[in-house]
Amino acid sequence: MQLVGFKLTYPKGMDGASIVNGFVSYVTELERPEIAADIGSLISNRLARLEKKMEAQRASYNASKEAAIAALLEKVLWEGPSCRTNSAHCGEG
């Protein structure tokens, strides 16, 4: 961002502050749409990055969840039912 400064000298009887304030208001209104567009682009870009990050995190979560489920299923298949679900298997039946 570049700031611009200027100094004006007015003849007596002229309201210099009002002239400068009017000029600043004019320039501000000219720049407002460009500033709004820049802010809109920044917001859109940030949202897109966040959405991609969320997608990656969701994929990672789903992959680890599927791996955990597969490990548990494999454990059940190799070890058989637990004592909680089948008391006969544990010699109590």
Secondary structure, DSSP 8 states (H G I E B T S, - for coil): -----------TTS-HHHHHHHHHHHHHHHHHHHHHHHHHHHHHHHHHHHHHHHHHHHHHHHHHHHHHHHHHHHHHHHH---TTT-TTTTT--
